[in-house]
């Protein structure tokens, strides 16, 4: 039977819920000497122990009645609904990853929401249920990945706490409990910091690549238990987190390391407190030569957006109302907002890439409201195979400079009492950008592309046949999937960006000429490549590309 032991126990959750005992923090296991140049990003699993097949959607798929409802829940999930993941889907996903990917990747980024939504008044969530679901998934992630030497880096989601969205400054009981649940994942050196705020860093490739896991609850404007990073409140938990992040980035930069920044709620004016957003953008651009990228979940749909230097200017009156900025809408209108923002980018040849960062938002495992998905990223490990990593010497940047303040009125505005204590008026550290950095050009540790896998709608509804994940699309050029001997060292399966066995037969045999699986044909996932794609999507004449982007964004849901 394909159910894993821990989550099979959860099938009898109504009778007896298991709780994980308090554990001492463990140091993370060392990485395997052989690098594959791949990692997994998985997010928003939302397991629901009350889910029942053939139930009504209006009951959150918890009860058979009312029978008159036309749409009934599927055995493996109910796509394009507000129902959460049945345990059958959770087990199916983790078992698929265990069988197909656990031995093919170097680390896992796991960005939160591992409990069901509070969408059924007859069965309200409890803190104990949230802890039990998170504990069960943590045990599975430990068994599938960590025990094979694959680091796992989790982040706290807004549905992993109770009340929903509300988390007070730490230390507190919730953070203390997660320090136990995630004891196998949080390095001992980060334990005290984690106990204060549920954020931490992990060196997934020692002395080379780190992941910083942020607690976005302290930045999220739905959390009314915090102050929103106001300059006059240095002890606000959001400010304390950014102070810590600044030290982390300085330290990693001094050591010549590269960093991924991850978390649950993506950074945007529509999601973050205004002052928290300013601090995030400023640090992201100040340390652009150190940050490889930004990976988030929460939104449940597939998209990317840009952090821009212009966000650090004082907005005009027209920019302040009403807020429809990127990611401010959960689903409605997001596509239009994105393509309009992309359309405002400078023309090719007139773009200063120092001014940009890229946020990637991955779709969810839960089919709420779209289809179950996960991503496999690849990154450049040239000259870093078999544990023989060649340390790249850090050269002094020729591009240190102050912020592009723009708009000659900023100096005057910062003299006014209304603005003098805004972070926009306080942030004046030099930026560190370098066109040779891995975030800007394809070199060691640069992100190269990703493959996105999903479960089609018809496969979720069929209870008689176990569904299999299918490739949805790739960001690469087609020829990159079959590297030649001229540009790789040695031979073997792991030289391929995506193992051939995980690709459709047509791609394995190299006879695909259409753009079915390769709509974007990106050379890599560096900032110039993303800005180039955004510029194309911003062009109304690129109607076919726009349709594909929207199709992937909403998994083909015609109502979005």
PAROKOL-367167 format. One record per residue (C-alpha): x, z, y; residue in one letter. Coordinates in steps of 0.5 Angstrom, whole numbers, padded with zeros to 4 digits, always signed. Layout:
<recs>
XZYA...
</recs>
This chain:
<recs>
+0000+0000+0000X+0003-0002+0007X+0001+0004+0011X+0007+0009+0012X+0007+0016+0010X+0006+0019+0017X+0001+0015+0020X-0003+0015+0013X-0004+0022+0014X-0007+0021+0021X-0012+0017+0017X-0015+0024+0015X-0014+0027+0022X-0021+0029+0023X-0020+0034+0017X-0013+0036+0019X-0009+0034+0025X-0001+0035+0023X+0003+0038+0029X+0010+0037+0029X+0014+0044+0030X+0019+0045+0035X+0026+0043+0034X+0033+0043+0037X+0035+0037+0041X+0039+0033+0037X+0045+0028+0040X+0043+0021+0039X+0047+0017+0033X+0052+0013+0034X+0051+0005+0035X+0053+0001+0029X+0059-0003+0030X+0056-0010+0029X+0052-0012+0035X+0046-0017+0034X+0045-0018+0042X+0038-0017+0041X+0033-0011+0043X+0026-0009+0042X+0021-0008+0048X+0014-0005+0045X+0009-0001+0050X+0002+0002+0050X+0001+0003+0043X-0006+0007+0044X-0007+0009+0037X-0014+0012+0036X-0016+0016+0030X-0023+0016+0031X-0024+0008+0031X-0029+0005+0026X-0029-0002+0024X-0036-0005+0025X-0038+0000+0030X-0041-0002+0037X-0036-0003+0043X-0040+0001+0048X-0038+0007+0043X-0031+0006+0044X-0031+0003+0037X-0033+0010+0035X-0040+0009+0032X-0044+0004+0028X-0050+0005+0033X-0053+0002+0037X-0054-0004+0031X-0057-0009+0036X-0050-0010+0040X-0048-0017+0038X-0040-0015+0038X-0038-0011+0033X-0031-0008+0032X-0026-0011+0028X-0022-0008+0022X-0015-0009+0025X-0017-0008+0032X-0022-0011+0037X-0019-0016+0042X-0022-0017+0049X-0025-0010+0049X-0024-0003+0052X-0023+0000+0045X-0016+0002+0043X-0012+0001+0037X-0014+0003+0030X-0009+0006+0025X-0009+0000+0021X-0006-0004+0027X-0001+0001+0029X+0001+0002+0021X+0001-0006+0021X+0006-0007+0027X+0011-0001+0025X+0011-0004+0018X+0012-0011+0021X+0018-0009+0025X+0021-0005+0020X+0021-0010+0015X+0023-0016+0020X+0027-0013+0026X+0030-0006+0025X+0036-0009+0022X+0036-0015+0027X+0037-0011+0034X+0041-0006+0037X+0036-0001+0041X+0029+0000+0042X+0026+0001+0049X+0019+0004+0048X+0015+0005+0055X+0009+0010+0053X+0002+0011+0052X+0002+0013+0045X-0005+0016+0045X-0012+0014+0046X-0016+0013+0052X-0021+0018+0055X-0026+0013+0054X-0031+0017+0050X-0035+0023+0053X-0038+0025+0046X-0030+0026+0043X-0026+0028+0049X-0019+0028+0049X-0015+0034+0048X-0008+0036+0049X-0007+0038+0042X-0009+0031+0040X-0004+0027+0045X+0001+0031+0042X+0000+0030+0035X-0001+0022+0036X+0006+0022+0040X+0009+0026+0035X+0007+0022+0029X+0009+0016+0033X+0016+0019+0034X+0017+0021+0027X+0016+0013+0025X+0020+0011+0030X+0026+0016+0028X+0025+0013+0021X+0024+0006+0022X+0030+0005+0027X+0034+0012+0029X+0036+0013+0022X+0039+0006+0021X+0043+0007+0027X+0038+0004+0032X+0037+0008+0039X+0030+0009+0041X+0029+0010+0049X+0022+0013+0050X+0018+0013+0057X+0012+0018+0059X+0006+0014+0060X+0000+0016+0064X-0004+0017+0058X+0001+0021+0054X-0001+0027+0059X-0007+0031+0060X-0011+0031+0065X-0010+0023+0065X-0005+0021+0070X-0004+0028+0073X+0003+0031+0072X+0006+0037+0076X+0013+0038+0078X+0017+0041+0072X+0019+0045+0068X+0012+0045+0065X+0009+0046+0059X+0008+0038+0058X+0015+0036+0059X+0017+0042+0055X+0013+0040+0049X+0016+0032+0050X+0023+0035+0050X+0021+0037+0043X+0017+0031+0041X+0023+0027+0043X+0029+0031+0041X+0032+0026+0037X+0032+0021+0042X+0034+0025+0048X+0042+0026+0048X+0044+0033+0049X+0048+0032+0055X+0041+0029+0058X+0037+0035+0056X+0037+0040+0062X+0035+0034+0066X+0030+0032+0062X+0027+0039+0062X+0026+0039+0069X+0023+0032+0070X+0022+0028+0063X+0027+0023+0066X+0034+0021+0062X+0039+0016+0061X+0042+0014+0054X+0048+0010+0053X+0046+0005+0048X+0053+0001+0047X+0057+0007+0049X+0062+0006+0055X+0058-0001+0056X+0051-0001+0057X+0046+0005+0059X+0038+0005+0059X+0035+0010+0065X+0028+0012+0063X+0024+0014+0069X+0018+0019+0069X+0014+0014+0073X+0008+0019+0073X+0012+0022+0079X+0012+0016+0083X+0005+0013+0081X+0000+0014+0087X-0006+0016+0082X-0002+0023+0081X-0005+0027+0086X-0001+0033+0084X+0006+0031+0087X+0007+0029+0094X+0009+0022+0094X+0017+0022+0096X+0016+0024+0103X+0022+0024+0107X+0021+0031+0109X+0019+0034+0102X+0026+0034+0099X+0024+0038+0093X+0018+0033+0091X+0019+0031+0084X+0019+0024+0086X+0025+0025+0091X+0029+0029+0086X+0028+0024+0081X+0031+0018+0086X+0037+0023+0088X+0038+0024+0080X+0038+0016+0079X+0042+0015+0085X+0048+0019+0082X+0047+0016+0075X+0047+0009+0078X+0054+0011+0082X+0057+0014+0076X+0055+0008+0071X+0058+0003+0077X+0064+0007+0078X+0065+0007+0070X+0064-0001+0070X+0058+0000+0066X+0051-0004+0066X+0044-0001+0066X+0037-0003+0064X+0032+0001+0068X+0025+0003+0064X+0019+0006+0065X+0011+0006+0064X+0008+0004+0071X+0011-0002+0074X+0014-0001+0081X+0009-0004+0086X+0006-0003+0093X-0001-0003+0089X+0002+0002+0084X+0007+0007+0087X+0006+0012+0093X+0009+0008+0099X+0015+0012+0100X+0017+0012+0093X+0016+0004+0093X+0021+0004+0098X+0026+0008+0095X+0026+0004+0088X+0027-0002+0092X+0033+0000+0096X+0036+0003+0090X+0035-0003+0086X+0038-0008+0091X+0044-0003+0093X+0046-0003+0085X+0044-0010+0084X+0051-0011+0081X+0050-0006+0076X+0042-0006+0074X+0041-0012+0069X+0033-0011+0070X+0027-0007+0070X+0022-0007+0064X+0015-0004+0064X+0009-0003+0061X+0002+0000+0063X-0001-0007+0066X-0003-0009+0059X-0002-0017+0061X+0004-0021+0061X+0008-0022+0068X+0014-0021+0072X+0014-0020+0079X+0020-0020+0085X+0023-0014+0088X+0025-0016+0095X+0029-0014+0101X+0023-0016+0106X+0019-0010+0102X+0024-0005+0106X+0022-0008+0113X+0016-0005+0116X+0010-0008+0114X+0006-0012+0119X-0002-0010+0121X-0004-0016+0116X+0000-0013+0111X-0003-0006+0111X-0010-0008+0109X-0013-0009+0104X-0008-0008+0099X-0008-0013+0094X+0000-0014+0093X+0003-0015+0086X+0000-0011+0080X-0005-0007+0085X-0010-0010+0080X-0010-0008+0073X-0013-0015+0071X-0018-0018+0077X-0014-0023+0081X-0007-0021+0079X-0005-0029+0077X-0007-0031+0084X-0003-0026+0088X+0003-0027+0084X+0003-0035+0085X+0001-0034+0092X+0007-0029+0093X+0012-0034+0089X+0009-0039+0094X+0012-0036+0100X+0020-0036+0097X+0025-0039+0101X+0026-0046+0099X+0032-0048+0094X+0039-0048+0097X+0036-0043+0102X+0035-0037+0098X+0040-0031+0098X+0040-0028+0091X+0042-0021+0094X+0035-0020+0096X+0032-0020+0090X+0031-0016+0083X+0026-0018+0077X+0021-0013+0074X+0018-0016+0067X+0012-0013+0065X+0011-0013+0057X+0004-0014+0054X+0001-0008+0050X+0000-0007+0042X-0007-0005+0044X-0012-0010+0044X-0015-0007+0050X-0016-0012+0053X-0012-0017+0050X-0008-0019+0044X-0003-0014+0040X+0004-0016+0042X+0011-0014+0043X+0018-0018+0045X+0025-0019+0042X+0030-0020+0048X+0037-0023+0047X+0043-0021+0051X+0050-0024+0052X+0055-0021+0047X+0061-0026+0047X+0067-0023+0046X+0064-0016+0044X+0062-0018+0036X+0064-0013+0031X+0065-0007+0035X+0071-0010+0039X+0069-0010+0046X+0073-0013+0051X+0072-0008+0057X+0071-0012+0063X+0075-0010+0069X+0071-0008+0075X+0073-0013+0081X+0072-0010+0088X+0065-0014+0091X+0066-0018+0097X+0059-0018+0098X+0058-0010+0101X+0054-0010+0106X+0048-0006+0110X+0041-0008+0109X+0038-0014+0112X+0033-0010+0117X+0030-0016+0119X+0025-0016+0125X+0028-0014+0131X+0023-0009+0132X+0025-0004+0127X+0030+0000+0131X+0025+0001+0136X+0020+0003+0131X+0025+0008+0128X+0025+0012+0135X+0018+0013+0134X+0015+0020+0132X+0011+0016+0127X+0016+0013+0123X+0023+0017+0124X+0022+0020+0118X+0020+0014+0114X+0025+0013+0108X+0026+0006+0111X+0029+0009+0117X+0034+0013+0113X+0037+0008+0108X+0043+0005+0111X+0048+0005+0105X+0052-0001+0103X+0049-0006+0098X+0053-0008+0092X+0052-0015+0090X+0056-0020+0086X+0055-0027+0084X+0059-0026+0078X+0055-0020+0076X+0051-0020+0069X+0045-0020+0073X+0047-0026+0077X+0050-0030+0072X+0051-0031+0065X+0057-0027+0062X+0058-0021+0058X+0051-0016+0057X+0047-0021+0061X+0040-0022+0059X+0039-0029+0056X+0031-0030+0054X+0026-0027+0050X+0021-0028+0044X+0014-0026+0044X+0010-0025+0038X+0003-0023+0038X-0003-0023+0033X-0009-0028+0034X-0016-0026+0035X-0019-0029+0029X-0013-0025+0024X-0015-0018+0027X-0023-0019+0025X-0021-0021+0018X-0021-0014+0014X-0020-0018+0007X-0013-0021+0009X-0007-0017+0012X-0005-0021+0019X+0002-0023+0021X+0005-0023+0027X+0006-0030+0030X+0011-0033+0035X+0007-0034+0042X+0012-0037+0046X+0020-0037+0048X+0023-0037+0055X+0029-0041+0052X+0031-0048+0052X+0030-0051+0045X+0037-0053+0044X+0039-0046+0045X+0035-0044+0039X+0040-0048+0035X+0047-0046+0038X+0053-0051+0036X+0060-0049+0033X+0063-0051+0039X+0060-0045+0043X+0060-0039+0038X+0065-0035+0034X+0064-0036+0027X+0058-0038+0023X+0052-0034+0021X+0045-0032+0022X+0046-0027+0028X+0049-0032+0032X+0043-0035+0033X+0039-0032+0039X+0033-0031+0034X+0034-0031+0027X+0031-0038+0024X+0027-0034+0019X+0023-0031+0025X+0021-0038+0028X+0016-0043+0026X+0018-0048+0021X+0018-0054+0026X+0023-0050+0030X+0027-0048+0024X+0028-0055+0022X+0030-0057+0029X+0024-0063+0030X+0020-0060+0035X+0020-0064+0041X+0014-0062+0045X+0014-0056+0050X+0009-0052+0045X+0013-0046+0044X+0018-0047+0050X+0014-0047+0057X+0019-0045+0061X+0026-0047+0059X+0030-0042+0062X+0038-0042+0062X+0038-0035+0062X+0034-0029+0065X+0039-0027+0071X+0036-0027+0078X+0037-0034+0080X+0033-0036+0074X+0027-0032+0075X+0027-0034+0082X+0027-0041+0080X+0022-0040+0075X+0018-0036+0081X+0019-0042+0086X+0016-0047+0081X+0010-0043+0079X+0009-0042+0087X+0008-0050+0087X+0001-0052+0087X+0003-0059+0084X+0006-0055+0078X-0001-0055+0075X+0001-0055+0068X+0006-0050+0068X+0001-0045+0072X-0004-0046+0067X+0001-0044+0061X+0003-0038+0065X-0004-0036+0066X-0005-0037+0059X+0000-0032+0057X-0002-0027+0062X-0009-0026+0059X-0008-0029+0052X-0012-0034+0053X-0018-0030+0056X-0023-0035+0060X-0026-0029+0063X-0020-0027+0067X
</recs>
